[in-house]
Amino acid sequence: MRKLVYYVAVTLDGRIAGPGGEYDFFPGGDEQQSAAYSAWTNTLFPETVPTAYRAAIGLTGAPNRHFDTVVMGLGSYRPALDAGVGSPYAHLRQYVVSSTLKPDIDPGVTVVPGDPLALVRELKREEGTELDVWLCGGGKLAGALLPEVDELVIKNYPVVAGAGIPLFDGAFDPTVFDVAERTAFPNGVTLTHLTRR
């Protein structure tokens, strides 16, 4: 069965974005550190790079290594939409969970107005692919999907936001994950891969 993997950047105080959805405050280190870190993560997870940026960093035609499907909430989709990009991950099947978006927002995007748990359970049962489903964000959607999250890939940045969108925003539901692998980078970012116990 396919897995739901939450791959996301987070601050030291557990925020995936600021109060207004901003994420430009995540520190990348100096130019050399930032380039090395980006090259490493882009090579490992090329499918998580938005389609519009893939050519600029040499990922044109790069095969998907881990995911063939992305699920996101409206807050994660909104920056692309505001920039006039209706299909930010055209190289993936894209699902946006939203009760307010029009269903025909873009031909490359499926808007899901209802139960995200039912959607993810259906996606996980699909056969014919060994690639997993990427949960891109946001916090409320991640909170609703916590029962189905199989793995976490957390890019932990050395910054405290103070307020903003939490990694998980839902009911109290202690869920234990085991650390499978951890990599530290010179720019202070730690990438941790966790699996559900």
C-alpha positions as CSV (number, residue, x, y, z in Angstrom):
1,M,0.0,0.0,0.0
2,R,1.2,3.5,-0.8
3,K,2.2,5.8,2.1
4,L,1.2,9.4,3.0
5,V,4.4,11.3,3.6
6,Y,4.4,14.8,5.1
7,Y,7.5,16.5,3.7
8,V,7.7,20.1,5.0
9,A,9.9,22.8,6.4
10,V,9.4,23.8,10.1
11,T,10.8,26.3,12.6
12,L,12.2,25.5,16.0
13,D,8.8,26.3,17.5
14,G,6.9,24.1,15.1
15,R,5.6,26.6,12.6
16,I,5.5,25.8,8.8
17,A,4.7,29.4,8.0
18,G,4.1,32.8,9.6
19,P,0.7,34.1,10.6
20,G,0.1,35.4,7.1
21,G,1.4,32.3,5.4
22,E,4.8,33.8,4.8
23,Y,7.9,31.5,4.6
24,D,10.6,33.8,3.3
25,F,12.1,34.2,6.9
26,F,13.5,30.6,6.9
27,P,17.3,31.1,6.9
28,G,19.2,29.4,4.2
29,G,22.7,30.2,5.3
30,D,25.3,31.9,3.1
31,E,25.3,31.5,-0.7
32,Q,27.5,28.4,-0.7
33,Q,25.6,26.7,2.2
34,S,22.3,27.4,0.6
35,A,23.3,26.1,-2.8
36,A,24.7,22.9,-1.3
37,Y,21.6,22.3,0.8
38,S,19.2,23.0,-2.1
39,A,21.2,20.7,-4.5
40,W,21.1,17.9,-1.9
41,T,17.3,18.2,-1.2
42,N,16.4,18.8,-4.9
43,T,18.3,15.7,-5.9
44,L,16.7,13.6,-3.2
45,F,13.2,15.0,-3.7
46,P,13.1,16.4,-7.2
47,E,9.3,16.2,-7.5
48,T,8.8,18.6,-4.6
49,V,10.3,21.5,-6.7
50,P,7.5,23.5,-8.4
51,T,7.3,22.9,-12.2
52,A,8.1,26.5,-13.0
53,Y,11.5,26.3,-11.3
54,R,12.6,22.8,-12.5
55,A,14.3,23.9,-15.7
56,A,16.3,26.7,-13.9
57,I,17.9,24.1,-11.5
58,G,18.5,21.4,-14.0
59,L,15.5,19.2,-13.2
60,T,13.7,19.3,-16.6
61,G,12.6,15.7,-17.3
62,A,13.9,14.4,-13.9
63,P,11.9,11.4,-12.9
64,N,9.8,11.4,-9.7
65,R,11.7,9.5,-7.1
66,H,9.3,9.3,-4.2
67,F,5.9,10.8,-5.1
68,D,3.5,10.9,-8.0
69,T,0.7,12.7,-6.1
70,V,0.5,15.8,-4.0
71,V,-2.2,16.7,-1.5
72,M,-2.4,20.3,-0.1
73,G,-4.7,22.7,1.6
74,L,-5.7,26.0,0.3
75,G,-3.0,27.9,2.3
76,S,-0.3,25.8,0.6
77,Y,-1.9,26.3,-2.8
78,R,-2.7,30.0,-2.5
79,P,0.9,31.4,-3.1
80,A,1.0,29.7,-6.5
81,L,-2.6,30.8,-7.3
82,D,-1.8,34.4,-6.3
83,A,1.2,34.3,-8.7
84,G,-1.1,33.3,-11.5
85,V,0.0,29.6,-11.5
86,G,-3.0,27.3,-11.3
87,S,-1.0,24.1,-11.6
88,P,2.2,24.5,-9.4
89,Y,3.2,20.8,-9.6
90,A,2.1,19.9,-13.1
91,H,4.5,16.9,-13.0
92,L,2.3,15.3,-10.2
93,R,-1.4,14.6,-9.7
94,Q,-2.5,17.5,-7.6
95,Y,-5.3,17.6,-5.1
96,V,-6.3,20.7,-3.2
97,V,-8.6,20.3,-0.2
98,S,-10.9,23.3,0.0
99,S,-14.5,24.0,0.5
100,T,-14.2,27.5,-1.1
101,L,-12.3,26.9,-4.4
102,K,-14.2,26.4,-7.6
103,P,-13.9,22.9,-8.9
104,D,-12.7,24.1,-12.3
105,I,-9.9,26.3,-10.9
106,D,-7.4,24.5,-13.2
107,P,-7.5,21.4,-15.4
108,G,-4.4,20.0,-13.7
109,V,-5.8,20.3,-10.2
110,T,-8.6,18.3,-8.5
111,V,-10.4,20.3,-5.8
112,V,-11.7,18.2,-3.0
113,P,-14.4,20.0,-1.0
114,G,-15.1,17.1,1.4
115,D,-13.5,14.6,3.6
116,P,-9.7,14.6,3.1
117,L,-9.3,11.3,5.1
118,A,-11.5,9.5,2.5
119,L,-9.4,11.0,-0.3
120,V,-6.1,9.9,1.2
121,R,-7.4,6.4,2.0
122,E,-8.5,6.0,-1.6
123,L,-5.1,7.3,-2.9
124,K,-3.2,4.9,-0.6
125,R,-5.2,1.9,-1.9
126,E,-4.3,2.7,-5.6
127,E,-2.4,0.0,-7.4
128,G,0.0,0.2,-10.3
129,T,2.5,2.5,-8.7
130,E,5.2,2.2,-6.1
131,L,5.4,6.0,-5.5
132,D,3.8,7.6,-2.5
133,V,1.5,10.5,-1.8
134,W,3.1,13.8,-0.7
135,L,1.3,15.9,1.9
136,C,2.6,19.4,1.2
137,G,0.6,21.2,3.9
138,G,-0.9,23.0,5.7
139,G,-1.3,22.6,9.4
140,K,-5.1,22.1,9.6
141,L,-5.0,19.6,6.7
142,A,-2.1,17.7,8.4
143,G,-4.0,17.7,11.7
144,A,-7.0,16.2,9.9
145,L,-4.9,13.6,8.1
146,L,-2.7,12.6,11.1
147,P,-4.4,9.2,11.3
148,E,-3.1,8.4,7.8
149,V,0.4,10.0,8.0
150,D,2.9,7.1,7.6
151,E,6.1,9.1,7.4
152,L,7.4,12.6,8.2
153,V,10.3,14.2,6.4
154,I,11.0,17.4,8.4
155,K,13.4,20.1,7.4
156,N,14.0,21.8,10.7
157,Y,15.3,25.4,10.3
158,P,17.2,27.2,13.1
159,V,14.7,30.0,13.6
160,V,11.9,30.7,16.0
161,A,8.8,32.2,14.4
162,G,6.9,33.2,17.5
163,A,3.5,32.7,15.8
164,G,2.2,31.2,12.7
165,I,0.8,28.1,11.2
166,P,1.6,25.0,13.2
167,L,3.0,21.8,11.8
168,F,-0.2,20.0,12.9
169,D,-3.3,21.9,13.9
170,G,-5.9,19.5,15.2
171,A,-7.2,17.7,18.2
172,F,-5.0,16.3,21.0
173,D,-3.9,12.9,19.6
174,P,-0.4,11.8,20.7
175,T,1.1,9.8,17.8
176,V,4.6,8.4,18.1
177,F,7.1,8.3,15.2
178,D,10.5,6.8,15.2
179,V,13.6,8.5,13.8
180,A,14.8,6.6,10.8
181,E,17.5,9.0,9.6
182,R,18.8,12.4,10.4
183,T,21.1,14.6,8.4
184,A,22.6,18.0,9.5
185,F,23.7,20.6,7.1
186,P,26.3,23.4,7.5
187,N,23.5,26.1,7.2
188,G,22.0,24.8,10.4
189,V,19.1,22.9,8.8
190,T,18.4,19.3,10.1
191,L,16.5,16.9,7.9
192,T,14.8,14.2,9.8
193,H,13.0,11.2,8.4
194,L,10.5,9.6,10.8
195,T,8.3,6.6,10.4
196,R,5.0,5.9,12.3
197,R,5.5,3.4,15.1
